[in-house]
Amino acid sequence: MGKQCAHAVLTNGNIDVLLCCRIRRLTPRECWRLQSFDDYLFDRARAARVSDTQLYKQAGNAVTVNIVYEIGKRLAEMEKEEGGKNEV
């Protein structure tokens, strides 16, 4: 068997997956998982009868905690460096 390939592509503003030369749109659950949400949170939104369109929007408007953490860390490092330069 050959290796399976999966590549993310952006088509018409949607994130799709290219799997063995066929494009497959990510499900709302997969989008929520990419944003590090637990499945129980997705299940709650689904149980509240939130539409797929809104679930996609919610995932797209989310900010991934890991990314925010790294940005904050780097800003703190930059602030330390700047603090040292301003001292005489």
N, C-alpha and C positions, 0 to 999 in steps of 0.2 A: 504494500500500500504506500502511496505517496503521502507527502506531508500535506496537512490541511492548512489553508491560509485564511486569515481573517484580517481585513483592513477596514478602518473606519473612513468613511467618505462623507462629505457634506453635499447634499443635493437639495436644492430649493429650500434651504434653511433647515432641513431635517438632517439629523445624524443617522446614517445608514451603515450597514456592515456589508462589505464585499466578501462573500464567502464562496470560494471556488467559482469565481467569475459570475456570481449571481448576487444582486443587491437585495438585502433584507433590512427592513426598517426595524430599529430597536423598539422594543416594547416599553411602555411607560415604566414598568417595574425595573427593567434593565437600566433605564435612564436614572431612576432613583438610586439604584445600586452604585452607578458610576459616581454619584454625588455623595456616597458613603452613608446613605440613609439605611436604617434597618428595615427589614421586610415588614415588621409589625406596623411601622409608621405608614408604609404604603398600603397595607391591608386596611388600616383605619380610614385612610382617605378614600379608598375604593368602596368601603362599607358605607361611607357617607354619601355615596352616589356621585362622587366627583367625576366629571367626564374625562375621557382620555386626553382631550385637548388641554384641559386645565391641569391634568397630571403632568403632561409634557412641559407646560409653561412653568409649573412649580419647580420641576427638576431643573429646567433651564435657568430659572432665576435664583436658584440656590447657590450658595458659596460653600465650596468644599472646605471643611475644617482644617484639613492637612495643609492646604494652600495658604489659608489665612495665618496659620501658625508659623509657617516658613517665612511669610512676608513680615510678620511681626518680629521674628527672630532677627531677620536681616536689617530691619529698621533699627532695632535696638543696637546691633553691632555698628551700624553707621553712626548712630547717635553717640556711642562711646568714642568712636574715632574722631568725630567732630568735636566732642568735648575736650579731647586731648590736644587738638590743634589750636583751640581758642585760648588755652592757658598760656601765660607768659612767664 
